[in-house]
Structures are given as structure tokens and as C-alpha cells.
């Protein structure tokens, strides 16, 4: 899967979990910056595993927590 395909899916996951996101949020903004709390991060982790078949630790999600950073990780 290409990074751009992964980015699209991850944007959809972000907007599904974080209901009040502006449509034009930056792919460089972290999940936490966008309002994601710890329970939201756990939902994100589960959705990423379901969608991409890759387990990403919560620690890693907080380190690379932007759409762009996560897309790079899952596109590897």
C-alpha cells in the first residue's frame, strides 16, 4: 500500500474517532494536538491494527502520532 493510500485511510480513522475535527486539519498535527485522549488512542490503535494488520504501540502512536507519521509506518 502506498503512503498516500494509507494517509487517506488514516485520515478517515482520525475523523471517525475525533468527531469534531475540521475537514482541513493538517496531516502533520498529532492525534493528541487534535484532541485525542488516551481512550481515543486505544481506539486508534485497534482501528490501525484492524485496517492495516499492524500493531503499533501506544508509545509509538504518541511519538509519531500524525497522519503522515503513521502512514509512513504502516506503508513500510
Secondary structure, DSSP 4 states (H G I P E B T S, - for coil): --HHHHHHHHHHHHHHHSTT--TT--TTSBTTTTT--HHHHHHHHHHHHHHHS----HHHHHHS-BHHHHHHHHH-
